[in-house]
């Protein structure tokens, strides 16, 4: 029998956390991000592949919620399956992913504001202006104080934001369907293009090429990070499971959330191909949907979409302010972080975890002034790091399946692990390498937590920390040696993107 609570997060609020967390800014730039390397046919094949992988992940979460109801969140699953050190890596990685993702939201929100006031909030190289840094810093602290007043109150606000952000997406979908041209959609369904440039760098002509098997694989590879990114947050209900009114609501919210997200993403990524060809889409200024709707219906459409994007980003930002502190609080409860991180205030919010997270966010908001292509850098890092967490979820279910002889759990766990590992290998390992710097900082807290609880650190754990720290030092050396002179650091260029 489920334990009834007078307070707690409802099914609708859990669903809002998932949808608001996943529908951040990525969906508003999805069409032109994909058009940079994928044809309409390639996008459809990529959705089948990535949709299957995410569906397996959702099934893994739901299976674990059912068969391990006392566990809550990705770090719990990793710790239970593979020990304290792996549990710490998963939880700390989830924390890194969540707050680096909020930096991406901040950058894209200011890029959206640039639609109304060109060049005031974002520089041409993708870094933020001083004015933007000040504005997003203020917003970030306001959101922190909102969550500090109570996670359940923030979840209610998030539910309202979810409804508000869906309105412009529905308008775009209806407009896209009305203006959809089948001949435009099918004209270059499988054909990719290359641009012949003039001496001044402008596009002189386009050359279209027939699809090859290798080309299709390249398109899927190029779509991976973009498509996986828009699903990050799908685990939100599982992370907030301990605060739900009913534990069973977490599984329901995850399945419903996935279905809603898939419909939205497939529509918004394919409909623009029926209005303009791939080459035109690829050249649309970010954020894509803002300028595409502006092209479709005029200035009011672009304004509506830009406002919707900013609301969407605020909602996602709120969700992602809640999720990282849940991760650090759970790590503290399992004695993988010092107990100070798990301390709750009178509103039952983890104030200390919030403060540390907010300080990290503030530091990196300032860094966005110096980093070129800041949005892509931070969302790619957030996506790559969380893939490790997702892979460990699949690995744990696989381990349970083997131990208990459950073919169902073996298959779901295997496909979840295999998809995340393959996607990470193909598209994200460079960013995981960069994140090793932040993992290494966390080891100081892991060691302190072990001493606080009077637990010995095993030889394997010391060895693991040494390897990760060594990779972190190498990453620092690469950044130092490869940094170019100028006003902004091109991390994507240094990492080979």
C-alpha positions as CSV (number, residue, x, y, z in Angstrom):
1,X,0.0,0.0,0.0
2,X,1.3,3.4,-0.9
3,X,2.1,5.9,1.8
4,X,-0.4,8.8,1.5
5,X,1.0,12.2,2.0
6,X,-0.7,15.5,2.7
7,X,2.0,17.2,0.8
8,X,4.1,16.2,-2.2
9,X,4.5,16.7,-5.9
10,X,1.5,15.5,-7.9
11,X,1.4,13.5,-11.1
12,X,0.7,16.7,-13.1
13,X,3.6,18.5,-11.4
14,X,6.0,15.6,-12.1
15,X,4.9,15.7,-15.7
16,X,5.6,19.4,-15.8
17,X,9.1,18.9,-14.4
18,X,9.8,16.4,-17.2
19,X,8.4,18.5,-20.0
20,X,9.6,21.8,-18.8
21,X,13.0,20.3,-18.1
22,X,13.3,18.7,-21.5
23,X,11.7,21.4,-23.5
24,X,14.3,24.1,-22.8
25,X,15.9,25.9,-25.7
26,X,17.1,23.0,-27.8
27,X,13.7,22.4,-29.4
28,X,13.6,26.0,-30.6
29,X,16.8,25.5,-32.5
30,X,16.3,21.9,-33.4
31,X,15.3,22.3,-37.1
32,X,18.3,24.4,-38.2
33,X,20.7,22.4,-35.9
34,X,19.7,19.2,-37.7
35,X,19.7,20.8,-41.1
36,X,23.4,21.6,-40.7
37,X,24.1,17.9,-41.4
38,X,20.9,16.0,-42.1
39,X,18.3,15.6,-44.9
40,X,14.6,15.1,-44.1
41,X,15.1,11.3,-44.6
42,X,18.2,11.3,-42.4
43,X,16.3,13.1,-39.6
44,X,13.5,10.5,-39.8
45,X,16.0,7.6,-39.5
46,X,17.8,9.4,-36.7
47,X,14.5,9.8,-34.8
48,X,13.9,6.1,-35.1
49,X,17.3,5.2,-33.7
50,X,17.4,7.8,-31.0
51,X,13.8,7.4,-30.1
52,X,14.4,3.7,-29.5
53,X,17.4,4.4,-27.3
54,X,15.5,7.0,-25.2
55,X,12.5,4.6,-25.0
56,X,14.8,1.9,-23.6
57,X,16.1,4.4,-21.0
58,X,12.5,5.3,-20.0
59,X,11.7,1.6,-19.6
60,X,14.9,1.1,-17.5
61,X,13.8,3.9,-15.1
62,X,10.3,2.5,-14.9
63,X,11.5,-1.0,-14.2
64,X,13.9,0.2,-11.5
65,X,11.1,2.3,-9.9
66,X,9.0,-0.8,-9.8
67,X,11.5,-3.4,-8.6
68,X,13.7,-1.1,-6.5
69,X,11.1,1.3,-5.1
70,X,13.3,2.4,-2.1
71,X,16.0,3.8,-4.5
72,X,15.6,7.2,-6.0
73,X,17.6,8.8,-8.7
74,X,20.5,7.9,-11.0
75,X,23.2,8.0,-8.2
76,X,21.2,5.6,-6.1
77,X,21.1,3.1,-8.9
78,X,24.8,3.4,-9.7
79,X,25.8,3.1,-6.0
80,X,23.6,0.1,-5.4
81,X,24.8,-1.7,-8.5
82,X,28.5,-0.8,-8.5
83,X,29.6,0.6,-5.2
84,X,30.2,4.0,-3.6
85,X,32.7,5.4,-6.0
86,X,30.6,4.7,-9.1
87,X,27.6,6.1,-7.3
88,X,29.5,9.2,-6.5
89,X,30.7,9.6,-10.2
90,X,27.1,9.2,-11.3
91,X,25.6,11.7,-8.8
92,X,28.4,14.2,-9.2
93,X,28.2,13.9,-13.0
94,X,24.4,14.5,-12.9
95,X,25.1,17.6,-10.8
96,X,27.6,18.8,-13.4
97,X,25.3,18.1,-16.2
98,X,22.4,20.0,-14.6
99,X,24.1,23.2,-13.8
100,X,26.1,23.3,-17.0
101,X,22.8,22.9,-18.9
102,X,21.5,26.0,-17.1
103,X,24.4,28.0,-18.6
104,X,23.3,26.9,-22.0
105,X,19.8,28.1,-21.2
106,X,21.2,31.5,-20.1
107,X,23.1,31.9,-23.4
108,X,20.2,31.0,-25.6
109,X,17.8,33.3,-23.6
110,X,20.0,36.2,-24.3
111,X,20.3,35.2,-27.9
112,X,16.5,35.3,-28.1
113,X,16.5,38.8,-26.6
114,X,18.9,39.8,-29.4
115,X,15.9,39.3,-31.8
116,X,14.4,42.4,-30.3
117,X,17.6,44.3,-29.6
118,X,20.3,43.1,-32.1
119,X,23.9,42.9,-30.9
120,X,23.0,44.1,-27.4
121,X,23.0,40.8,-25.6
122,X,25.1,38.4,-27.7
123,X,28.3,38.8,-29.7
124,X,28.7,37.5,-33.2
125,X,31.0,34.7,-32.0
126,X,28.4,33.2,-29.7
127,X,29.7,34.7,-26.4
128,X,27.6,36.9,-24.1
129,X,27.9,40.7,-23.6
130,X,28.6,42.2,-20.2
131,X,24.9,43.3,-20.1
132,X,23.8,39.8,-20.6
133,X,26.1,38.4,-17.9
134,X,24.6,40.9,-15.4
135,X,21.0,40.0,-16.4
136,X,21.3,36.3,-16.3
137,X,23.2,36.5,-13.0
138,X,20.3,38.3,-11.5
139,X,17.8,35.8,-12.9
140,X,19.8,32.9,-11.7
141,X,19.9,34.1,-8.1
142,X,16.2,34.8,-8.2
143,X,15.5,31.2,-9.3
144,X,17.8,29.9,-6.6
145,X,15.8,31.8,-3.9
146,X,12.5,30.5,-5.4
147,X,13.7,26.9,-5.0
148,X,15.1,27.7,-1.6
149,X,11.6,28.6,-0.5
150,X,10.6,25.0,-1.1
151,X,10.9,22.5,-4.0
152,X,7.2,21.6,-4.0
153,X,6.2,25.3,-4.4
154,X,8.7,25.7,-7.2
155,X,7.1,22.6,-8.9
156,X,3.7,24.3,-8.9
157,X,5.2,27.4,-10.6
158,X,6.8,25.0,-13.1
159,X,3.5,23.5,-14.0
160,X,2.1,26.9,-14.9
161,X,5.2,27.7,-17.0
162,X,4.8,24.4,-18.9
163,X,1.4,25.4,-20.1
164,X,2.6,28.9,-21.1
165,X,5.6,27.6,-23.1
166,X,3.6,25.1,-25.2
167,X,1.4,27.8,-26.7
168,X,3.9,29.2,-29.3
169,X,5.0,25.6,-30.1
170,X,1.4,24.7,-30.9
171,X,1.1,27.9,-33.0
172,X,4.2,26.9,-35.0
173,X,3.0,23.4,-35.5
174,X,-0.4,24.5,-36.8
175,X,1.2,27.1,-39.1
176,X,3.8,24.6,-40.3
177,X,1.1,22.1,-41.2
178,X,-1.0,24.8,-43.0
179,X,2.0,26.0,-45.0
180,X,3.6,22.6,-45.6
181,X,4.6,21.9,-49.2
182,X,5.1,18.2,-50.1
183,X,7.2,19.0,-53.1
184,X,9.7,21.1,-51.0
185,X,9.8,18.3,-48.4
186,X,10.5,15.5,-50.9
187,X,12.7,17.5,-53.4
188,X,15.9,16.7,-51.6
189,X,14.6,14.0,-49.2
190,X,17.9,12.0,-49.3
191,X,20.2,14.4,-51.0
192,X,22.9,16.3,-49.0
193,X,24.5,19.5,-50.2
194,X,27.8,21.3,-50.2
195,X,28.3,25.0,-50.7
196,X,30.7,26.6,-53.2
197,X,31.9,29.8,-51.7
198,X,32.9,33.0,-53.4
199,X,36.1,34.9,-52.6
200,X,34.3,37.0,-50.0
201,X,33.0,34.0,-48.2
202,X,29.4,34.2,-49.5
203,X,27.7,31.2,-51.0
204,X,28.1,31.2,-54.7
205,X,26.2,27.9,-55.5
206,X,25.0,24.7,-54.0
207,X,25.9,21.2,-55.1
208,X,23.5,18.4,-54.2
209,X,24.7,14.8,-53.7
210,X,23.0,11.4,-53.6
211,X,22.8,9.7,-50.3
212,X,25.3,6.9,-49.4
213,X,25.3,4.5,-46.5
214,X,28.3,6.2,-45.1
215,X,26.6,9.6,-45.5
216,X,23.5,8.3,-43.6
217,X,25.7,7.1,-40.7
218,X,27.4,10.6,-40.6
219,X,23.9,12.2,-40.5
220,X,22.9,10.0,-37.6
221,X,26.2,10.7,-35.8
222,X,25.7,14.5,-36.4
223,X,22.2,14.3,-35.0
224,X,23.0,12.4,-31.8
225,X,24.1,15.2,-29.5
226,X,21.3,17.5,-30.6
227,X,18.6,14.9,-30.3
228,X,19.8,13.4,-27.0
229,X,20.1,16.9,-25.6
230,X,16.4,17.7,-26.1
231,X,15.5,14.6,-24.0
232,X,17.8,15.4,-21.1
233,X,15.4,15.9,-18.2
234,X,13.3,12.8,-19.0
235,X,14.5,11.4,-15.7
236,X,13.1,14.3,-13.8
237,X,10.3,12.3,-12.2
238,X,12.7,9.6,-11.1
239,X,15.0,12.2,-9.5
240,X,12.1,13.7,-7.6
241,X,10.5,10.4,-6.7
242,X,11.1,10.8,-2.9
243,X,9.0,14.0,-3.1
244,X,6.1,12.6,-5.1
245,X,2.7,12.1,-3.5
246,X,2.7,8.6,-4.9
247,X,5.8,6.6,-5.9
248,X,3.8,5.1,-8.8
249,X,3.2,8.5,-10.3
250,X,6.9,8.7,-11.2
251,X,6.6,5.9,-13.7
252,X,3.4,7.2,-15.2
253,X,4.8,10.7,-15.6
254,X,7.9,9.4,-17.4
255,X,5.9,7.4,-20.0
256,X,3.4,10.2,-20.6
257,X,6.3,12.7,-20.8
258,X,8.2,10.7,-23.4
259,X,5.1,10.4,-25.6
260,X,4.4,14.1,-25.5
261,X,8.0,15.0,-26.1
262,X,8.4,12.7,-29.1
263,X,5.3,14.1,-30.8
264,X,6.5,17.7,-30.3
265,X,10.1,17.0,-31.4
266,X,9.2,15.1,-34.5
267,X,6.8,17.7,-35.7
268,X,9.0,20.7,-35.0
269,X,12.1,19.1,-36.6
270,X,10.3,17.9,-39.8
271,X,7.7,20.6,-40.5
272,X,10.3,23.3,-41.4
273,X,11.6,21.0,-44.2
274,X,8.2,21.4,-45.8
275,X,8.6,25.1,-45.9
276,X,12.2,25.6,-47.0
277,X,14.9,23.2,-48.2
278,X,17.8,21.9,-46.1
279,X,20.3,24.5,-47.3
280,X,18.0,27.4,-46.4
281,X,17.2,25.9,-43.0
282,X,20.9,25.4,-42.2
283,X,21.5,29.1,-42.8
284,X,18.7,30.3,-40.5
285,X,20.0,32.4,-37.6
286,X,19.7,30.9,-34.1
287,X,17.3,30.4,-32.5
288,X,15.8,28.8,-35.6
289,X,12.1,28.6,-34.9
290,X,12.0,32.3,-34.1
291,X,13.3,33.3,-37.5
292,X,11.4,30.5,-39.4
293,X,8.0,31.6,-37.9
294,X,9.0,35.2,-38.7
295,X,9.5,34.1,-42.3
296,X,6.2,32.3,-42.3
297,X,3.8,34.9,-40.9
298,X,5.8,38.0,-40.3
299,X,7.2,39.9,-37.3
300,X,4.5,39.0,-34.9
301,X,5.3,35.4,-35.3
302,X,9.0,35.9,-34.6
303,X,8.1,38.0,-31.5
304,X,5.6,35.3,-30.2
305,X,8.2,32.6,-30.7
306,X,11.0,34.6,-29.0
307,X,8.8,35.4,-26.0
308,X,7.8,31.7,-25.9
309,X,11.4,30.7,-26.0
310,X,12.3,32.9,-23.1
311,X,9.4,31.6,-21.0
312,X,10.4,28.0,-22.0
313,X,14.0,28.7,-20.9
314,X,12.9,30.1,-17.6
315,X,10.8,27.0,-17.0
316,X,13.6,24.7,-17.9
317,X,16.0,26.8,-15.8
318,X,13.7,26.4,-12.8
319,X,13.5,22.6,-13.3
320,X,17.3,22.4,-13.7
321,X,17.8,24.4,-10.5
322,X,15.8,21.8,-8.6
323,X,17.4,18.7,-10.1
324,X,21.1,19.2,-9.3
325,X,20.4,19.9,-5.6
326,X,18.3,16.7,-5.4
327,X,21.4,14.9,-6.7
328,X,23.8,16.4,-4.1
329,X,21.3,15.9,-1.3
330,X,20.9,12.2,-2.1
331,X,24.7,11.9,-2.3
332,X,24.9,13.4,1.2
333,X,22.2,11.1,2.5
334,X,24.3,8.1,1.3
335,X,27.4,9.6,2.9
336,X,29.1,10.2,-0.5
337,X,29.2,13.9,0.1
338,X,29.7,15.7,3.5
339,X,26.5,15.9,5.5
340,X,26.6,19.7,5.1
341,X,25.2,19.2,1.6
342,X,22.1,17.4,2.9
343,X,21.1,20.0,5.4
344,X,17.5,21.2,4.9
345,X,16.0,24.6,5.7
346,X,12.6,25.3,7.3
347,X,11.0,24.9,3.8
348,X,12.6,21.4,3.4
349,X,14.9,22.7,0.6
350,X,18.6,21.8,0.6
351,X,20.0,25.3,1.1
352,X,23.6,24.5,1.2
353,X,23.5,22.4,-1.9
354,X,21.7,25.3,-3.6
355,X,24.3,27.8,-2.6
356,X,27.3,25.7,-3.9
357,X,25.5,25.0,-7.1
358,X,24.6,28.7,-7.6
359,X,28.2,29.8,-7.0
360,X,29.3,27.4,-9.7
361,X,26.7,28.7,-12.1
362,X,27.7,32.3,-11.3
363,X,31.4,31.5,-12.1
364,X,30.5,30.0,-15.4
365,X,28.0,32.7,-16.3
366,X,31.0,35.1,-16.2
367,X,33.0,32.7,-18.3
368,X,30.4,32.9,-21.1
369,X,31.7,36.4,-21.8
370,X,35.0,34.8,-22.9
371,X,33.9,31.6,-24.6
372,X,32.9,31.4,-28.3
373,X,29.9,29.3,-29.3
374,X,29.0,29.2,-25.6
375,X,25.6,27.6,-26.0
376,X,26.9,24.6,-27.9
377,X,29.9,24.2,-25.5
378,X,27.7,24.0,-22.4
379,X,24.8,21.9,-23.8
380,X,27.2,19.4,-25.4
381,X,29.1,19.0,-22.1
382,X,25.8,18.6,-20.2
383,X,24.6,16.0,-22.7
384,X,27.9,14.0,-22.7
385,X,28.2,13.9,-19.0
386,X,24.6,12.8,-18.4
387,X,25.1,10.0,-20.9
388,X,27.4,8.3,-18.4
389,X,24.7,8.5,-15.8
390,X,22.1,7.0,-18.2
391,X,24.5,4.2,-19.2
392,X,24.9,3.3,-15.6
393,X,21.2,3.1,-15.2
394,X,21.1,0.5,-18.0
395,X,24.1,-1.3,-16.6
396,X,22.4,-1.7,-13.2
397,X,19.2,-3.1,-14.7
398,X,21.3,-5.4,-16.8
399,X,23.1,-6.6,-13.7
400,X,19.8,-7.2,-11.9
401,X,18.4,-9.1,-14.9
402,X,21.5,-11.4,-15.1
403,X,21.3,-12.1,-11.3
404,X,17.6,-12.8,-11.3
405,X,17.4,-14.5,-14.7
406,X,15.0,-11.9,-16.1
407,X,15.2,-11.8,-19.9
408,X,13.1,-8.6,-19.9
409,X,15.4,-6.8,-17.6
410,X,18.5,-8.1,-19.4
411,X,17.3,-6.8,-22.8
412,X,16.1,-3.4,-21.6
413,X,19.2,-2.9,-19.6
414,X,21.5,-4.0,-22.4
415,X,19.9,-1.8,-25.0
416,X,19.9,1.2,-22.7
417,X,23.6,0.8,-21.8
418,X,24.6,0.0,-25.4
419,X,22.8,3.0,-26.9
420,X,24.3,5.5,-24.4
421,X,27.8,4.1,-24.7
422,X,27.6,4.1,-28.5
423,X,26.2,7.7,-28.6
424,X,28.9,8.9,-26.2
425,X,31.7,7.2,-28.2
426,X,30.5,8.7,-31.5
427,X,29.8,12.2,-30.4
428,X,30.6,13.2,-26.8
429,X,33.8,11.8,-25.4
430,X,35.7,15.0,-25.8
431,X,33.3,16.8,-23.5
432,X,33.5,14.1,-20.9
433,X,37.3,14.5,-21.0
434,X,36.9,18.2,-20.3
435,X,34.4,17.5,-17.5
436,X,37.1,15.4,-15.7
437,X,38.4,18.7,-14.3
438,X,35.1,19.1,-12.4
439,X,35.0,15.5,-11.4
440,X,38.5,15.9,-9.9
441,X,37.3,18.8,-7.8
442,X,34.5,16.6,-6.5
443,X,37.0,14.0,-5.2
444,X,38.0,16.4,-2.4
445,X,34.5,16.3,-1.1
446,X,34.2,12.5,-1.6
447,X,37.3,11.9,0.5
448,X,36.0,14.3,3.2
449,X,32.7,12.5,3.2
450,X,34.4,9.1,3.7
451,X,36.5,10.5,6.6
452,X,33.4,12.1,8.1
453,X,31.6,8.7,8.1
454,X,34.8,6.9,9.1
455,X,34.7,4.7,6.0
456,X,37.9,3.5,4.4
457,X,38.6,4.3,0.8
458,X,39.5,1.2,-1.1
459,X,42.5,0.7,-3.4
460,X,40.1,0.6,-6.4
461,X,38.6,3.9,-5.4
462,X,42.0,5.5,-5.1
463,X,43.0,4.1,-8.4
464,X,39.8,5.4,-10.0
465,X,40.3,8.9,-8.6
466,X,44.0,8.9,-9.8
467,X,43.0,8.0,-13.4
468,X,40.2,10.6,-13.6
469,X,42.4,13.3,-12.0
470,X,45.2,12.5,-14.5
471,X,42.7,12.9,-17.4
472,X,41.6,16.2,-15.8
473,X,45.2,17.5,-15.6
474,X,45.7,16.6,-19.3
475,X,42.5,18.4,-20.2
476,X,43.8,21.5,-18.4
477,X,47.1,21.3,-20.3
478,X,45.2,21.0,-23.6
479,X,43.2,24.1,-22.8
480,X,46.2,26.1,-21.8
481,X,48.4,25.0,-24.8
482,X,45.6,25.2,-27.4
483,X,44.0,28.4,-26.3
484,X,44.3,31.0,-29.1
485,X,44.8,34.8,-28.5
486,X,41.7,36.9,-28.8
487,X,38.6,38.0,-26.9
488,X,36.9,34.6,-26.7
489,X,38.1,31.0,-26.3
490,X,36.8,28.6,-28.9
491,X,36.5,25.4,-26.8
492,X,34.6,23.6,-29.6
493,X,37.5,24.2,-31.9
494,X,40.0,22.9,-29.3
495,X,37.9,19.8,-28.8
496,X,37.7,19.0,-32.5
497,X,34.1,20.1,-33.2
